[in-house]
Amino acid sequence: MDDRDSGAGAAGGSTGDVVEAADHGATRVLTLNRPAARNAIDIPMRLRLLDELRRAADDPAVRAIVLTGAGGTFSAGGDLRSMEGAGPEEVRERLAPVHRAVRIIATCGTPVIAAVEGAAAGLGVSLAAACDHVVAAEDARFVAAFGKVGLVADGGLLWTLPQRVGMGRAKEMLVFGRTVPAPRACEIGLADSLAPPGGALDAALELAAGTASLAPLAVAAAKRLLARADHSLKRLLEAEREEQAALFGTADFAEGRAAFAERRAPRFEGR
């Protein structure tokens, strides 16, 4: 969904694939790359994003993922022009790769950071909200006014947004269509940190670099537990017990204990 009908254009930017992947040390940067269409998310981009997220999440050398957009915009949301004439089955097919991508972002063992410049609208908000941390440029804005085009929020936003900001503030965006500027987004929890205009990616990379000092198996376990849909304390404690029991037998935990005793930085290997 796009808050303005700007989803036209060629299926890709002039510089390469509709989603570009580049490594910065142990961080994989995935860039939504249809700048002429404000990175509106059409079918090729959905499929490519899912593929790149899978690759990054399955690569043990990747310790963090940063999701951003080309051309000074995170994403204008779903490509409205590609939706014309879509029936119920086509809609289900459109949502399938998005749902898989959101599940990977939320549950994979790798921290995922959104670097938001310009607008994050509709499905763009959904992708950002699913990430573990959202860095927003101070002049960025978030809008999820799906009702303006007669649709309901998708991409898991009806779950992730209340988790981040609470039910009342979620309704401000999803029911009343309110646009949220970056400072307000940070205040309410939709964004987690602010960066100077044009500096969101650098700030995200700096944050991502810090994850290299953390034990990857422990980080993965934390993400799995936090992503559980069942928030029953009893079941969470049971799952916590199993995750912790497994971690106690890892080489990383042995290294962590040794490093603590020797007062040195640990060298985690994810095993």
C-alpha positions in Angstrom: 0.0 0.0 0.0 1.3 3.5 -0.8 0.0 6.7 0.8 0.3 8.2 -2.7 -0.1 6.4 -6.0 3.5 6.5 -7.0 4.2 2.8 -7.6 4.8 3.1 -11.4 8.0 2.7 -13.1 10.5 0.1 -14.3 11.0 -3.0 -12.1 14.3 -1.8 -10.8 16.6 1.1 -10.4 19.2 2.1 -12.8 22.1 0.8 -10.7 21.2 -2.9 -10.5 18.8 -5.4 -8.9 15.5 -4.4 -7.3 17.1 -5.5 -4.1 20.9 -5.0 -3.8 23.0 -6.9 -1.4 26.4 -5.7 -0.2 28.6 -6.8 2.7 30.2 -4.3 5.1 32.4 -6.5 7.2 30.0 -9.0 8.9 27.0 -6.9 8.1 24.8 -7.6 5.0 23.1 -4.5 3.7 19.9 -5.1 1.7 18.8 -2.1 -0.3 15.3 -1.7 -1.8 16.3 -0.3 -5.2 13.5 1.2 -7.3 14.3 4.9 -6.5 12.3 6.2 -9.5 9.2 4.6 -7.9 10.2 5.6 -4.3 11.1 1.9 -3.8 7.4 0.8 -4.2 7.4 -2.9 -3.5 6.2 -4.8 -6.6 6.2 -8.6 -7.1 9.8 -8.9 -8.4 11.0 -6.9 -5.3 9.0 -9.1 -2.9 10.5 -12.2 -4.4 14.0 -10.8 -4.5 13.8 -9.5 -0.9 12.7 -12.9 0.3 15.6 -14.6 -1.5 18.2 -12.2 -0.1 16.8 -12.4 3.4 17.0 -16.2 3.3 20.6 -16.0 2.0 21.7 -13.6 4.7 19.9 -15.4 7.5 21.5 -18.7 6.5 25.0 -17.3 6.1 27.0 -17.9 9.4 29.4 -15.1 8.3 26.6 -12.6 8.4 26.2 -11.3 12.0 23.7 -8.5 11.3 21.4 -7.4 8.5 20.6 -3.8 7.6 17.5 -3.1 5.5 17.3 0.3 3.8 16.1 2.0 0.6 17.8 3.7 -2.3 17.4 7.4 -3.3 16.6 8.9 0.1 13.4 6.9 0.6 12.9 3.8 2.6 9.8 2.6 0.7 6.5 4.1 -0.5 4.8 0.7 0.3 3.1 -1.8 -2.1 3.1 -1.0 -5.8 -0.5 0.1 -6.3 -0.4 -0.1 -10.1 0.7 -3.7 -10.0 -2.4 -4.5 -7.9 -4.9 -3.6 -10.7 -7.3 -6.4 -11.5 -6.0 -8.7 -8.7 -8.5 -11.2 -7.4 -8.5 -13.0 -4.1 -6.2 -15.7 -5.2 -3.7 -13.2 -6.7 -3.8 -11.2 -3.5 -2.9 -14.3 -1.5 0.0 -15.0 -3.9 1.2 -11.4 -3.5 1.2 -11.6 0.3 2.9 -15.0 0.5 6.5 -13.8 -0.1 5.9 -10.8 2.1 4.7 -12.9 5.0 7.7 -15.2 4.6 10.0 -12.2 4.6 8.5 -10.8 7.7 8.7 -14.1 9.5 12.4 -14.3 8.6 13.0 -10.8 9.9 11.2 -11.4 13.1 12.5 -14.9 13.9 15.8 -15.5 12.2 18.8 -15.7 14.5 20.5 -12.6 12.9 19.7 -9.1 14.2 17.9 -7.1 11.6 18.1 -3.2 11.6 16.1 -0.9 9.4 17.7 2.3 8.3 14.9 4.7 7.3 15.4 7.9 5.3 12.5 9.8 3.8 9.2 8.0 3.9 8.3 4.6 5.2 4.7 4.1 4.0 2.3 1.2 4.1 4.2 -2.0 3.5 7.4 -0.1 4.1 6.3 0.6 7.7 5.4 -3.1 8.0 9.0 -4.2 7.0 10.6 -1.6 9.3 8.4 -2.4 12.3 9.3 -6.1 12.0 13.0 -5.3 12.4 14.8 -5.6 15.7 15.9 -2.0 15.7 14.7 1.0 13.6 17.2 3.9 12.9 15.3 6.8 11.5 16.7 10.0 10.0 15.4 13.0 11.9 13.4 14.2 8.9 11.9 10.8 8.1 8.2 10.0 8.4 6.0 7.0 8.9 2.5 6.6 7.5 0.2 3.5 7.4 -3.0 5.0 6.0 -4.1 1.8 4.2 -7.7 3.0 4.6 -7.0 5.8 2.0 -6.9 3.1 -0.7 -9.5 0.8 0.8 -7.2 -1.8 2.2 -6.3 -3.1 5.7 -2.7 -3.1 7.0 -0.7 -6.1 5.8 2.8 -7.4 6.2 2.2 -8.2 9.9 1.7 -4.6 10.9 -1.4 -5.3 12.9 0.7 -7.4 15.2 4.1 -5.6 15.1 2.8 -2.0 15.5 0.8 -2.6 18.7 3.7 -4.5 20.0 5.9 -1.5 19.5 3.7 1.4 20.3 0.6 0.1 22.1 -2.9 -0.3 20.9 -4.0 3.3 21.2 -1.1 4.7 19.2 -1.4 1.9 16.7 -5.0 3.0 16.1 -3.8 6.6 15.5 -1.9 5.3 12.5 -4.0 2.3 11.3 -7.5 3.6 11.9 -7.1 7.4 11.7 -4.3 7.5 9.1 -2.0 9.8 11.1 1.5 10.5 9.7 4.2 10.2 12.4 7.4 12.2 12.0 10.6 10.5 13.1 11.1 12.3 16.5 7.5 11.3 17.5 8.2 7.8 16.1 11.2 7.5 18.4 9.2 8.9 21.3 6.5 6.2 21.0 8.7 3.3 20.1 8.1 2.9 16.4 11.7 4.0 15.8 14.4 3.2 18.3 17.1 5.8 17.5 17.5 8.9 15.4 20.3 9.9 13.0 21.0 13.2 11.1 19.3 13.4 7.7 21.2 11.2 5.3 22.9 9.4 8.2 20.6 6.5 9.0 22.6 3.9 7.1 25.9 4.9 8.8 24.2 4.8 12.2 22.7 1.4 11.4 26.1 0.0 10.3 27.7 1.3 13.5 25.0 -0.4 15.6 25.3 -3.6 13.5 29.1 -3.7 14.0 28.6 -3.9 17.7 26.7 -7.3 17.3 30.0 -8.9 16.2 31.0 -9.0 19.9 27.9 -11.0 20.9 27.5 -14.7 20.9 25.4 -15.5 17.8 23.7 -18.6 19.2 22.6 -16.6 22.3 21.3 -13.8 20.2 19.4 -16.2 18.0 17.8 -17.8 21.1 16.7 -14.4 22.4 15.1 -13.6 19.0 13.3 -16.9 18.9 11.9 -16.4 22.4 10.9 -12.8 21.8 9.1 -13.7 18.6 6.8 -16.3 20.3 3.2 -15.5 19.5 2.1 -17.3 22.7 2.9 -14.8 25.5 1.8 -17.2 28.3 4.4 -16.9 31.1 4.3 -20.6 31.7 5.0 -21.5 28.1 7.7 -18.8 27.8 9.5 -20.1 30.8 9.4 -23.6 29.4 10.8 -22.4 26.1 13.4 -20.4 27.9 14.5 -23.5 29.9 15.1 -25.5 26.7 17.0 -22.7 25.0 19.2 -22.1 28.0 19.9 -25.8 28.4 21.0 -26.0 24.8 23.3 -22.9 25.1 25.0 -24.3 28.2 26.6 -27.0 26.0 28.0 -24.7 23.4 31.6 -23.7 22.7 30.5 -20.1 22.8 29.4 -20.4 26.4 32.7 -22.0 27.4 34.5 -19.2 25.6 32.3 -16.6 27.3 33.1 -18.0 30.7 36.8 -18.2 30.0 36.9 -14.7 28.6 35.2 -13.4 31.7 37.6 -15.1 34.0 40.6 -13.9 32.0 39.2 -10.4 31.7 39.5 -10.3 27.9 37.1 -9.9 25.0 35.5 -13.2 24.0 36.0 -14.7 20.5 32.6 -16.3 19.6 32.4 -18.7 16.7 28.7 -19.5 16.7 29.1 -23.2 17.8 
